[in-house]
Amino acid sequence: MKHFPITLLIIVTMIMLHASLKAAGENRPAGARSAAMANSSVALQDLWSAFNNQAGLTALTDPVAGIFAENRFLMKELGFRAGVLALPSKAGILAVSFTHFGYTAYNEWETGLAVARKFGKAFSAGLQLSYGRVKMGENYGQGGYAAFEAGLQVSITPELLLGMHVYNPVSPRLSGLPAGQIPAAFRMGLAWEVNPGITLTAETEKDINYKPGVRAGLEYQLNPLLHLRCGISTNPASNSFGIGIVKGVMIIDLSSSWHPVLGFSPQTSVTIKF
């Protein structure tokens, strides 16, 4: 069993190299809050909406910055890092983001610029343009891509929010590589504030490369300084859990998801309000 992590790395790397031209540039969620809730985040509103649904950025009232790290299946070679800065203004919210995934043999980075704005009291919309690069070792080559995504949130009632998000609906091809296509993904879901201390979320996602999946999450505010969270998802099937700690202008979120075969994937994010 001592060779299991090495064997797993080899298997995962081979799968990535085989499927990278189809999966490169996929829409990866960020933020340990949403990760703890099984990434059921299309109707959430926070800084990490810059990655999950740009319309949710309209809830921000002050400049906010954050960093996020995920150690997928406890393997640094599958690490995912993200950072974001959001600046509110009278015209709306402007957010600049950056992500990096992978290691020497295979890695992706992407930078994005998002704009979000409210339209009346019930509607919020957001758009993002991104540019990314995919690099594969052993002379497999590298390529670039441009991505587009858009999100909408509708306040059905003060306690119930509907979220919709589309990523790369035109599904463009990678440039600089002989083949490969950036996947398109569509998400829709709800966030229901059952009472001021309990929020339930649920959503469905359809990626063109996979079967539809369903996610659900729960957030419980134990007190103003401590939040407890959990979630469950299908395709892939996994469970998740985490906590949020509020310390003045700083929020520290810790979470982990668990896959029944591949194990744990811990996540951490830190958010600072200026």
Backbone as numpy.savetxt, mean C-alpha at the origin, in Angstrom:
# Nx Ny Nz CAx CAy CAz Cx Cy Cz
16.18 -28.93 8.23 15.37 -27.72 8.23 16.22 -26.45 8.23
17.52 -26.59 8.59 18.34 -25.40 8.66 18.55 -24.77 7.30
18.34 -25.56 6.22 18.53 -25.02 4.87 17.22 -24.47 4.30
16.13 -24.53 5.08 14.83 -24.11 4.56 14.82 -22.65 4.12
15.36 -21.68 4.91 15.33 -20.28 4.45 16.06 -20.07 3.13
17.20 -20.75 2.94 17.96 -20.60 1.70 17.17 -21.18 0.54
16.57 -22.36 0.76 15.77 -22.98 -0.28 14.59 -22.10 -0.66
13.94 -21.53 0.36 12.81 -20.65 0.11 13.23 -19.44 -0.70
14.40 -18.86 -0.37 14.89 -17.71 -1.10 15.13 -18.05 -2.57
15.72 -19.20 -2.83 15.99 -19.62 -4.20 14.68 -19.78 -4.97
13.69 -20.43 -4.33 12.41 -20.65 -4.99 11.72 -19.32 -5.30
11.68 -18.43 -4.29 11.02 -17.14 -4.48 11.73 -16.32 -5.55
13.07 -16.33 -5.54 13.83 -15.58 -6.54 13.54 -16.08 -7.94
13.48 -17.42 -8.11 13.18 -17.98 -9.43 11.79 -17.57 -9.89
10.84 -17.60 -8.95 9.48 -17.19 -9.30 9.46 -15.72 -9.72
10.21 -14.87 -8.97 10.24 -13.45 -9.28 10.84 -13.20 -10.64
11.94 -13.89 -10.96 12.59 -13.68 -12.25 11.71 -14.17 -13.39
10.95 -15.23 -13.12 10.07 -15.76 -14.16 8.87 -14.86 -14.39
8.34 -14.30 -13.28 7.10 -13.53 -13.38 7.31 -12.04 -13.34
8.55 -11.58 -13.21 8.78 -10.15 -13.00 8.27 -9.30 -14.14
8.38 -9.80 -15.37 7.93 -9.01 -16.51 6.42 -8.83 -16.52
5.70 -9.70 -15.81 4.26 -9.56 -15.70 3.86 -8.80 -14.45
4.68 -8.91 -13.37 4.29 -8.34 -12.08 5.02 -7.05 -11.75
6.01 -6.67 -12.52 6.76 -5.46 -12.23 5.84 -4.26 -12.20
6.10 -3.37 -11.24 5.29 -2.17 -11.14 3.93 -2.39 -10.53
3.72 -3.50 -9.84 2.42 -3.76 -9.24 2.13 -2.73 -8.15
0.86 -2.55 -7.85 0.43 -1.55 -6.89 0.60 -2.09 -5.48
1.70 -1.74 -4.82 1.99 -2.23 -3.48 1.48 -1.23 -2.44
0.64 -1.67 -1.51 0.18 -0.78 -0.44 1.29 -0.50 0.55
1.14 0.58 1.32 2.15 0.95 2.31 1.46 1.48 3.55
2.19 1.47 4.66 1.66 1.93 5.94 1.32 0.76 6.83
1.89 0.74 8.05 1.65 -0.36 8.96 0.23 -0.35 9.52
-0.43 0.81 9.50 -1.83 0.83 9.94 -2.69 -0.02 9.02
-2.61 0.25 7.72 -3.41 -0.52 6.77 -2.93 -1.97 6.70
-1.62 -2.21 6.85 -1.10 -3.57 6.82 -1.70 -4.41 7.95
-1.87 -3.80 9.13 -2.46 -4.50 10.27 -3.91 -4.85 10.01
-4.55 -4.12 9.10 -5.96 -4.34 8.77 -6.09 -5.06 7.43
-5.09 -5.91 7.12 -5.06 -6.72 5.90 -5.04 -5.87 4.64
-4.50 -4.65 4.76 -4.45 -3.70 3.64 -5.84 -3.39 3.08
-6.84 -3.47 3.95 -8.19 -3.04 3.60 -8.26 -1.53 3.82
-7.73 -0.78 2.86 -7.42 0.63 3.08 -7.98 1.59 2.04
-8.74 1.11 1.08 -9.20 1.99 0.01 -10.14 3.08 0.52
-10.76 2.87 1.70 -11.66 3.88 2.26 -11.09 4.54 3.52
-9.81 4.28 3.83 -9.17 4.95 4.97 -8.66 6.32 4.54
-8.44 7.19 5.54 -7.94 8.53 5.27 -6.77 8.82 6.19
-5.57 8.84 5.64 -4.37 9.18 6.39 -3.25 9.46 5.41
-2.04 9.65 5.91 -0.90 9.94 5.04 -0.65 8.82 4.03
-0.88 7.58 4.45 -0.56 6.43 3.60 -1.56 6.23 2.48
-2.57 7.10 2.44 -3.46 7.11 1.28 -2.71 7.47 0.01
-1.52 8.05 0.15 -0.68 8.35 -1.02 -0.35 7.07 -1.79
-0.40 5.92 -1.12 -0.13 4.64 -1.76 -1.39 3.79 -1.92
-2.42 4.07 -1.10 -3.58 3.17 -1.02 -4.82 3.71 -1.71
-5.03 5.00 -1.67 -6.10 5.69 -2.40 -5.89 7.18 -2.18
-5.38 7.86 -3.19 -4.96 9.25 -3.05 -6.07 10.17 -2.58
-7.32 9.80 -2.79 -8.43 10.64 -2.34 -8.43 10.81 -0.82
-7.90 9.82 -0.09 -7.86 9.89 1.36 -6.92 10.93 1.92
-6.06 11.48 1.08 -5.14 12.52 1.53 -5.87 13.80 1.93
-7.09 13.98 1.47 -7.81 15.23 1.73 -8.16 15.39 3.21
-7.99 14.36 4.01 -8.25 14.48 5.44 -7.11 15.18 6.17
-5.96 15.35 5.52 -4.81 15.97 6.16 -5.00 17.49 6.23
-4.63 18.06 7.38 -4.73 19.51 7.57 -3.38 20.17 7.82
-2.34 19.37 8.03 -0.99 19.88 8.29 0.02 19.11 7.45
1.19 19.70 7.20 2.25 18.94 6.52 2.61 17.69 7.32
2.75 16.56 6.63 3.01 15.28 7.27 4.03 14.51 6.44
4.94 13.82 7.13 5.92 12.98 6.46 5.93 11.61 7.13
6.29 10.58 6.37 6.31 9.25 6.94 7.25 8.32 6.20
7.71 7.28 6.91 8.53 6.23 6.32 7.93 4.88 6.70
8.13 3.90 5.83 7.54 2.58 6.01 8.54 1.52 5.60
8.55 0.40 6.33 9.43 -0.72 5.98 8.70 -2.02 6.21
8.85 -2.95 5.27 8.28 -4.28 5.41 9.36 -5.32 5.12
9.46 -6.32 5.98 10.40 -7.42 5.80 9.58 -8.65 5.44
9.29 -8.78 4.16 8.36 -9.82 3.71 8.88 -11.21 3.97
8.11 -12.00 4.68 8.44 -13.37 5.05 9.79 -13.46 5.79
10.13 -12.38 6.49 11.38 -12.30 7.28 12.61 -12.49 6.41
12.54 -12.04 5.16 13.66 -12.16 4.23 14.02 -10.77 3.71
15.23 -10.33 3.99 15.63 -8.98 3.58 15.64 -8.83 2.06
15.81 -9.94 1.35 15.81 -9.87 -0.11 14.45 -9.48 -0.66
13.40 -9.64 0.14 12.06 -9.27 -0.29 11.59 -8.02 0.45
12.52 -7.19 0.87 12.19 -5.99 1.62 11.52 -4.93 0.76
10.61 -4.20 1.38 9.90 -3.11 0.71 10.00 -1.87 1.58
10.42 -0.75 0.98 10.59 0.51 1.70 9.81 1.61 0.99
9.26 2.53 1.77 8.49 3.63 1.18 8.62 4.87 2.04
8.53 6.02 1.40 8.55 7.29 2.09 7.61 8.27 1.39
7.04 9.20 2.16 6.08 10.13 1.57 6.08 11.44 2.35
5.86 12.53 1.64 5.70 13.87 2.22 4.46 14.48 1.61
3.53 14.94 2.46 2.28 15.55 2.00 2.20 16.98 2.49
1.79 17.89 1.60 1.71 19.32 1.91 0.33 19.85 1.56
-0.49 20.15 2.56 -1.81 20.72 2.29 -1.71 22.17 1.82
-2.66 22.59 1.01 -2.74 23.97 0.56 -4.21 24.29 0.29
-4.50 25.53 -0.04 -5.88 25.91 -0.33 -6.39 25.23 -1.59
-5.48 24.87 -2.49 -5.89 24.23 -3.74 -6.07 22.73 -3.58
-5.58 22.14 -2.49 -5.67 20.70 -2.28 -4.44 20.17 -1.57
-4.20 18.89 -1.69 -3.06 18.22 -1.05 -2.08 17.77 -2.13
-0.82 18.08 -1.94 0.24 17.63 -2.82 1.11 16.64 -2.06
1.39 15.47 -2.65 2.19 14.45 -1.98 3.25 13.91 -2.92
4.46 13.76 -2.40 5.58 13.18 -3.14 5.96 11.89 -2.44
6.09 10.79 -3.20 6.36 9.49 -2.60 7.48 8.76 -3.31
8.05 7.78 -2.61 9.15 6.98 -3.16 9.04 5.57 -2.60
9.29 4.55 -3.43 9.30 3.17 -2.97 10.49 2.41 -3.54
10.91 1.38 -2.83 11.96 0.47 -3.29 11.62 -0.93 -2.85
11.74 -1.88 -3.77 11.47 -3.28 -3.46 12.58 -4.17 -4.02
12.96 -5.20 -3.25 13.88 -6.20 -3.76 15.29 -6.11 -3.23
16.22 -6.70 -3.98 17.63 -6.75 -3.59 18.48 -6.73 -4.86
19.75 -7.14 -4.78 20.68 -6.98 -5.90 20.21 -7.69 -7.17
19.73 -8.93 -7.04 19.36 -9.71 -8.22 18.08 -9.24 -8.86
17.23 -8.59 -8.10 15.98 -8.05 -8.65 15.51 -6.92 -7.76
15.28 -5.76 -8.33 14.78 -4.64 -7.53 13.97 -3.69 -8.39
13.07 -2.99 -7.73 12.24 -1.97 -8.35 12.27 -0.72 -7.50
12.25 0.44 -8.14 12.03 1.68 -7.41 11.02 2.51 -8.19
10.30 3.34 -7.46 9.28 4.16 -8.08 9.12 5.46 -7.32
8.94 6.55 -8.03 8.66 7.83 -7.40 7.36 8.38 -7.99
6.55 9.00 -7.13 5.24 9.45 -7.59 4.89 10.85 -7.09
4.01 11.50 -7.82 3.51 12.82 -7.45 1.98 12.75 -7.47
1.37 13.05 -6.31 -0.08 12.94 -6.18 -0.70 14.29 -5.85
-1.92 14.48 -6.33 -2.73 15.66 -6.01 -4.11 15.18 -5.59
-4.61 15.70 -4.47 -5.94 15.32 -3.98 -6.72 16.56 -3.59
-8.03 16.49 -3.78 -8.85 17.66 -3.48 -10.27 17.24 -3.12
-10.89 18.00 -2.23 -12.28 17.77 -1.87 -13.19 18.54 -2.81
-14.36 17.95 -3.09 -15.39 18.60 -3.91 -16.67 18.59 -3.09
-16.92 19.68 -2.40 -18.04 19.72 -1.47 -17.70 18.96 -0.21
-18.72 18.62 0.55 -18.50 17.92 1.81 -18.46 16.40 1.65
-18.98 15.89 0.54 -19.14 14.45 0.42 -18.12 13.77 -0.48
-17.49 14.51 -1.39 -16.64 13.88 -2.39 -15.17 14.31 -2.24
-14.27 13.34 -2.41 -12.83 13.59 -2.48 -12.26 12.80 -3.64
-11.32 13.40 -4.36 -10.70 12.71 -5.49 -9.20 12.93 -5.46
-8.47 11.97 -5.99 -7.01 12.08 -6.03 -6.45 11.44 -7.28
-5.35 12.00 -7.78 -4.65 11.48 -8.96 -3.17 11.35 -8.64
-2.52 10.38 -9.25 -1.07 10.25 -9.08 -0.42 9.79 -10.38
0.72 10.41 -10.69 1.57 9.98 -11.80 2.88 9.49 -11.21
3.37 8.37 -11.72 4.60 7.77 -11.17 5.52 7.33 -12.30
6.80 7.27 -11.97 7.78 6.68 -12.88 8.62 5.69 -12.10
8.83 4.52 -12.68 9.60 3.49 -11.99 10.60 2.81 -12.88
11.55 2.10 -12.24 12.57 1.33 -12.95 12.61 -0.08 -12.37
12.82 -1.04 -13.24 12.96 -2.44 -12.85 14.33 -2.91 -13.30
15.08 -3.50 -12.37 16.43 -3.97 -12.69 16.58 -5.42 -12.27
17.03 -6.25 -13.22 17.28 -7.66 -12.95 18.75 -7.97 -13.13
19.32 -8.71 -12.19 20.74 -9.03 -12.24 21.05 -10.09 -13.28
22.32 -10.49 -13.30 22.80 -11.52 -14.22 22.51 -11.18 -15.67
22.61 -9.87 -15.99 22.46 -9.40 -17.37 21.07 -9.65 -17.96
20.07 -9.77 -17.11 18.71 -9.91 -17.61 18.18 -8.58 -18.15
18.78 -7.46 -17.72 18.39 -6.17 -18.24 17.59 -5.34 -17.25
17.18 -4.17 -17.71 16.38 -3.28 -16.89 15.45 -2.48 -17.80
14.39 -1.96 -17.21 13.43 -1.20 -17.99 12.70 -0.19 -17.13
12.02 0.72 -17.78 11.28 1.75 -17.08 9.80 1.71 -17.43
9.01 2.39 -16.62 7.58 2.44 -16.88 7.00 3.70 -16.25
5.89 4.15 -16.81 5.10 5.24 -16.24 3.78 4.66 -15.78
3.33 5.10 -14.62 2.09 4.58 -14.05 1.13 5.72 -13.74
-0.14 5.40 -13.80 -1.20 6.36 -13.48 -2.20 5.69 -12.56
-2.66 6.42 -11.55 -3.70 5.89 -10.67 -4.62 7.02 -10.21
-5.83 6.64 -9.88 -6.83 7.63 -9.47 -7.74 7.02 -8.41
-8.19 7.86 -7.49 -9.05 7.38 -6.42 -10.20 8.33 -6.14
-11.26 7.79 -5.57 -12.44 8.57 -5.21 -12.96 8.06 -3.88
-13.38 8.97 -3.03 -14.03 8.62 -1.78 -15.32 9.43 -1.65
-16.36 8.75 -1.21 -17.68 9.37 -1.07 -18.18 9.14 0.34
-18.54 10.23 1.02 -19.09 10.13 2.37 -20.59 9.87 2.27
-20.97 8.61 2.43 -22.38 8.25 2.34 -23.15 8.81 3.53
-22.57 8.64 4.72 -23.04 9.27 5.95 -21.80 9.73 6.69
-21.93 10.51 7.77 -20.72 10.90 8.52 -19.91 9.72 9.04
-20.54 8.56 9.17 -19.83 7.40 9.71 -19.45 6.37 8.65
-19.96 6.50 7.43 -19.75 5.49 6.40 -19.11 6.12 5.17
-17.94 5.58 4.78 -17.18 6.14 3.66 -16.97 5.05 2.60
-17.26 5.39 1.36 -17.03 4.50 0.23 -15.77 4.93 -0.50
-14.89 3.97 -0.81 -13.66 4.27 -1.52 -13.53 3.44 -2.78
-12.99 4.04 -3.84 -12.73 3.36 -5.10 -11.37 3.80 -5.63
-10.63 2.87 -6.20 -9.29 3.19 -6.68 -8.97 2.34 -7.90
-8.34 2.96 -8.88 -7.90 2.23 -10.07 -6.42 2.51 -10.29
-5.68 1.45 -10.59 -4.24 1.56 -10.81 -3.93 1.09 -12.22
-3.34 2.00 -13.02 -2.88 1.67 -14.37 -3.96 1.01 -15.24
-5.09 1.65 -15.45 -6.16 1.01 -16.23 -5.75 0.65 -17.65
-4.77 1.35 -18.22 -4.34 1.05 -19.59 -3.27 -0.03 -19.64
-2.72 -0.42 -18.47 -1.75 -1.51 -18.36 -0.63 -1.41 -19.40
0.22 -0.37 -19.32 1.28 -0.18 -20.33 2.38 -1.23 -20.22
3.19 -1.32 -21.25 4.31 -2.26 -21.26 5.58 -1.59 -20.74
6.48 -2.43 -20.24 7.79 -1.95 -19.79 8.62 -1.54 -21.00
9.33 -0.44 -20.89 10.26 -0.04 -21.94 11.64 -0.57 -21.61
12.42 -0.89 -22.62 13.79 -1.35 -22.40 13.90 -2.83 -22.15
12.79 -3.56 -22.12 12.80 -5.00 -21.93 12.02 -5.65 -23.06
12.37 -6.89 -23.44 11.73 -7.51 -24.60 10.24 -7.78 -24.41
9.80 -7.94 -23.16 8.39 -8.21 -22.90 8.07 -7.73 -21.50
6.82 -7.72 -21.18 6.44 -7.31 -19.84 5.37 -6.25 -19.86
4.48 -6.31 -18.88 3.35 -5.40 -18.83 3.09 -5.02 -17.38
2.81 -3.73 -17.15 2.47 -3.26 -15.81 1.03 -3.66 -15.51
0.76 -4.36 -14.42 -0.59 -4.85 -14.17 -1.56 -3.74 -13.81
-2.81 -3.92 -14.19 -3.88 -3.03 -13.79 -4.60 -3.64 -12.59
-5.10 -2.79 -11.69 -5.80 -3.28 -10.51 -6.94 -2.32 -10.17
-8.05 -2.90 -9.71 -9.24 -2.12 -9.35 -9.67 -2.52 -7.94
-9.98 -1.52 -7.10 -10.38 -1.78 -5.71 -11.61 -0.95 -5.36
-12.44 -1.51 -4.51 -13.61 -0.79 -4.01 -13.93 -1.33 -2.62
-14.27 -0.41 -1.68 -14.56 -0.86 -0.33 -15.18 0.22 0.53
-15.42 -0.15 1.79 -16.08 0.72 2.75 -15.29 0.82 4.04
-15.44 1.95 4.73 -14.95 2.13 6.10 -16.12 2.63 6.92
-16.43 1.91 7.99 -17.59 2.23 8.82 -17.14 2.50 10.24
-17.33 3.72 10.70 -17.02 4.07 12.08 -18.23 3.70 12.94
-18.15 2.51 13.50 -19.28 1.99 14.28 -19.58 2.90 15.46
-18.53 3.34 16.14 -18.62 4.39 17.16 -17.27 5.10 17.17
-17.11 6.17 17.93 -15.84 6.92 17.87 -14.58 6.11 18.15
-14.71 4.90 18.66 -13.52 4.10 18.97 -13.35 2.85 18.14
-14.31 2.54 17.27 -14.25 1.29 16.50 -14.51 1.59 15.02
-13.61 1.13 14.15 -13.76 1.28 12.71 -13.64 -0.08 12.04
-14.58 -0.40 11.18 -14.55 -1.63 10.38 -14.31 -1.27 8.92
-13.49 -2.07 8.24 -13.23 -1.85 6.82 -13.42 -3.15 6.05
-13.79 -3.04 4.79 -13.92 -4.19 3.91 -13.76 -3.72 2.48
-13.11 -4.53 1.66 -12.93 -4.16 0.26 -12.67 -5.38 -0.59
-12.82 -5.21 -1.88 -12.47 -6.24 -2.84 -11.51 -5.66 -3.88
-10.61 -6.49 -4.39 -9.63 -6.05 -5.38 -9.57 -7.04 -6.52
-9.44 -6.52 -7.72 -9.23 -7.36 -8.91 -8.00 -6.89 -9.64
-6.96 -7.71 -9.61 -5.74 -7.49 -10.38 -5.85 -8.34 -11.64
-5.42 -7.79 -12.79 -5.59 -8.52 -14.04 -4.82 -9.84 -14.06
-3.81 -9.97 -13.18 -3.01 -11.19 -13.14 -3.52 -12.22 -12.14
-4.50 -11.85 -11.31 -4.95 -12.75 -10.25 -6.46 -12.76 -10.15
-6.98 -13.74 -9.41 -8.40 -13.81 -9.13 -8.77 -12.72 -8.13
-10.04 -12.31 -8.06 -10.45 -11.28 -7.10 -10.17 -11.72 -5.67
-9.83 -10.75 -4.82 -9.58 -11.01 -3.42 -10.44 -10.12 -2.54
-10.67 -10.55 -1.32 -11.47 -9.81 -0.35 -10.65 -9.58 0.90
-10.76 -8.38 1.48 -10.04 -8.03 2.69 -10.99 -7.38 3.68
-10.70 -7.55 4.96 -11.50 -6.91 6.00 -10.60 -6.57 7.18
-10.88 -5.45 7.84 -10.05 -5.03 8.96 -10.87 -4.41 10.08
-10.26 -4.37 11.25 -10.88 -3.78 12.44 -9.85 -2.93 13.16
-10.25 -1.72 13.54 -9.39 -0.83 14.34 -10.16 -0.44 15.60
-9.53 -0.66 16.76 -10.15 -0.34 18.04 -9.26 0.63 18.81
-9.80 1.80 19.13 -9.04 2.81 19.87 -9.22 2.53 21.37
-8.21 1.87 21.92 -8.25 1.54 23.34 -8.28 2.80 24.19
-7.47 3.78 23.80 -7.45 5.11 24.39 -6.81 6.04 23.37
-6.78 7.36 23.60 -6.23 8.26 22.58 -4.79 7.97 22.19
-4.05 7.22 23.00 -2.64 6.96 22.72 -2.37 5.59 22.13
-3.35 4.68 22.17 -3.10 3.30 21.74 -4.26 2.77 20.89
-3.93 2.26 19.69 -4.91 1.68 18.79 -4.54 0.22 18.54
-5.54 -0.65 18.57 -5.35 -2.07 18.29 -6.02 -2.41 16.96
-5.38 -3.27 16.17 -5.89 -3.56 14.82 -5.71 -5.03 14.46
-6.58 -5.50 13.56 -6.44 -6.86 13.03 -7.14 -6.91 11.68
-6.85 -7.97 10.91 -7.46 -8.08 9.59 -7.33 -9.48 9.04
-8.07 -9.74 7.97 -8.03 -11.03 7.29 -8.23 -10.79 5.81
-7.60 -11.61 4.97 -7.72 -11.44 3.52 -7.74 -12.79 2.83
-8.26 -12.79 1.60 -8.23 -13.98 0.75 -7.41 -13.68 -0.49
-6.87 -14.70 -1.08 -6.15 -14.61 -2.37 -5.10 -13.49 -2.42
-3.99 -13.62 -1.68 -3.64 -14.78 -0.86 -4.28 -14.75 0.52
-4.51 -15.92 1.08 -5.11 -16.03 2.40 -4.07 -15.66 3.46
-4.40 -14.70 4.32 -3.48 -14.30 5.37 -4.24 -13.61 6.49
-3.62 -13.58 7.65 -4.15 -12.85 8.80 -3.16 -11.74 9.15
-3.62 -10.71 9.83 -2.75 -9.61 10.20 -3.18 -9.00 11.52
-2.26 -8.28 12.14 -2.54 -7.65 13.43 -1.52 -6.55 13.65
-1.80 -5.64 14.60 -0.84 -4.58 14.87 -1.37 -3.58 15.87
-0.51 -2.61 16.19 -0.88 -1.54 17.12 -0.41 -0.20 16.57
-1.04 0.86 17.05 -0.62 2.21 16.73 -0.40 2.98 18.01
0.73 3.66 18.12 1.08 4.42 19.31 1.21 5.89 18.93
0.43 6.74 19.60 0.44 8.17 19.33 1.26 8.87 20.41
2.32 9.58 19.99 3.20 10.31 20.92 3.34 11.73 20.41
2.43 12.60 20.82 2.48 13.98 20.38 2.24 14.10 18.89
3.23 14.66 18.16 3.10 14.81 16.71 3.56 13.58 15.96
3.95 12.52 16.68 4.46 11.31 16.05 3.50 10.14 16.25
3.34 9.35 15.20 2.57 8.11 15.27 3.48 6.96 14.85
3.58 5.96 15.71 4.38 4.77 15.42 3.42 3.60 15.25
3.43 2.99 14.08 2.57 1.85 13.80 3.42 0.60 13.61
3.04 -0.48 14.28 3.71 -1.77 14.18 2.69 -2.81 13.78
3.05 -3.68 12.85 2.11 -4.69 12.40 2.86 -5.89 11.83
2.09 -6.94 11.57 2.63 -8.11 10.89 1.50 -8.89 10.26
1.75 -9.42 9.08 0.81 -10.34 8.45 1.39 -11.74 8.54
0.53 -12.74 8.45 0.97 -14.12 8.57 0.37 -14.97 7.47
1.24 -15.59 6.67 0.84 -16.50 5.60 0.99 -17.92 6.12
0.00 -18.80 5.93 0.07 -20.15 6.51 1.24 -20.99 6.02
1.83 -20.65 4.88 2.96 -21.42 4.36 4.28 -20.66 4.52
4.29 -19.38 4.16 5.53 -18.61 4.12 5.84 -17.88 5.43
4.88 -17.77 6.33 5.16 -17.21 7.65 4.86 -15.73 7.77
5.63 -15.07 8.66 5.35 -13.70 9.06 6.02 -12.66 8.14
5.35 -11.51 8.02 5.90 -10.35 7.30 5.69 -9.12 8.17
6.67 -8.75 9.00 6.50 -7.58 9.88 6.62 -6.27 9.13
5.88 -5.26 9.61 5.90 -3.92 9.02 6.02 -2.87 10.11
6.65 -1.77 9.76 6.77 -0.63 10.66 6.62 0.66 9.88
5.89 1.62 10.45 5.83 2.94 9.84 5.84 4.00 10.92
6.44 5.13 10.58 6.52 6.28 11.49 6.01 7.50 10.75
5.08 8.21 11.36 4.49 9.40 10.76 4.72 10.59 11.68
5.15 11.71 11.10 5.41 12.92 11.87 4.64 14.08 11.27
3.88 14.78 12.11 3.12 15.94 11.67 3.91 17.20 12.04
3.99 18.13 11.07 4.75 19.36 11.30 3.83 20.52 11.65
